[in-house]
Amino acid sequence: MQQQKGPCMKPRRIGGGRSSRYEERRPTRASQYAPEWSDSAARAVFDGLHVSRQAAGQQIVEHVQCMFNDVPRMHAFIAKVSATLAPRDRQLVGAIMALHQGRVSAGSKQNSAQAKLLTRSFLRPLRCRASRTLDPATMVVAPDLSGRATIRSFLAADPSTERMRDIARCPRILAGLASWPLDLLEGPGVVVYERAHLRVQRERGGAPDAEFVRGLVHIETLPTALASDSDHYILVERGRSPRFLTVQEVSRCCGIPDASPLMRMLGDTSILTPNQAVACLGRGVHAGVARQIVLSLVGRGLVSPTLTYGSAYSGIDTFAAGVEMALGCNWRYMFGSELNGRRRDGLLAAWSCRGLTYGSCFDDSECAAAVGAQVVDLWVSTPGCEAHSKRNHLRDDDIQRGSLGGVWRSLEYVRQKLPRVVVVENVAERSMVGAMTGMLSRLDGYTLETGDFDPPTLVAAPVSRERQFWLLVRRD
């Protein structure tokens, strides 16, 4: 669907029934105003109303008016359209529709013309907000299943030659694993102890049986790595002492080849500690998935095999490792941005060989230097996902809105410089997907595609890391 133009596209706040002078008039009025629509909530309701009115054979105003005069019917509609929305958006839909239902119901007692006018007052801001978003096309990336790997294939022949966190300094973990019946294992497996320990306490009262332990030890596919200094992979095997996976083993799990500049940086003891290195990998994109995305862009003629590259929320930039895998050394890393000083040091150390310099390695994706950086062929943004991750039990609406606000401000680079192709990555969670899709669809001059990809199905890698990707291609 093409983005609509006209008065609804003016850069103003569009609420659930607010005028553009809402804040100015509010102190002098006693009227109750509806909350402001979010992009995802407005689109879900708008699309849902058109589906239901077509099924009923009614015009949209007539259909909405009938729904507002039938409260159980309205509640059933809200439940249906809210099924794919985040909790905050579900609450928003309920609040806005309940307020307008009261208005229309009261208006119906006066006369039909008043009820129709109030129904239109509900539809107008809804239509305006929904029209500001695009229906994204499906992002298609060809899989490469030729190199099917196993967890065993990532393990070092001699772990002592690689960087490793000393498990002897974690007696609590060793004592916990010693109480598990691990002697029944038939081969090497991986445990993420902190997550497994919680399950043991909650589901087995601290004393797991053999069958339960089998479900805690990952033999075929590793669970998603986390950006945590403590929640790391531990190798367990019958007859051998447990140990943490080495930094290089975790890197290989994340799709990074041994010859990559990023692997060389991660092996350097002077830049990141083993804990910091593994936590950085837990924040990154699977490099094999990134490789397939880049190959798709080149195959479609959207970018050149000698592309220029920039990034935001860069971390140590595992997506760049995918660029390297796809293109070799023929690309140029023009600029990046990373707030954390240690990660920024790692970013520069890894990618200075591809052109990244101290002066082009910014500490904030929202700063003037990052927003004003030169135009590149491919700009990649991988914002932190902690605020939206389902594993974050402390997430709340304010934190999520704050994180999305930072992403929107960093997109000023795209609005000003119009890079040829933009790739954005984050968790495939409802609270993120709808909001990010709505936000990115507001960028003028681009087409939008989106898709979710997971390493096992896209590149036959035995590690779970399902992520949503958004692709913006400039209309030339």
Order of alpha helices (4+ residues) and beta strands (2+ residues): alpha-alpha-alpha-alpha-alpha-alpha-beta-alpha-beta-alpha-alpha-beta-beta-alpha-alpha-alpha-alpha-beta-alpha-beta-alpha-beta-alpha-beta-alpha-alpha-beta-alpha-beta-alpha-beta
